[in-house]
């Protein structure tokens, strides 16, 4: 969970891969509103990736989101390694 900078919204990442916002009314008695879905994002799985200091997302001071999403799977790329490359320079 993260607080918006103004303290009027609590943002959390749900188990259905949806970021949610809960409005908080500030006053002598806090008023907690209903959760509103913001957007979906495939953040790395596991409870550790959703909350706490190891969360794979955060909110910037201007209210934008930084989200570490899962990369699409692709075929491995070949890597060519040249050993003894200095001897090839003399040829």
Beta strands, then each sheet from edge to edge (+ up, - down):
strand 1: 2-3
strand 2: 9-13
strand 3: 18-25
strand 4: 31-40
strand 5: 57-59
strand 6: 65-67
sheet 1: 1+ 2- 3+ 4-
sheet 2: 5+ 6-
end
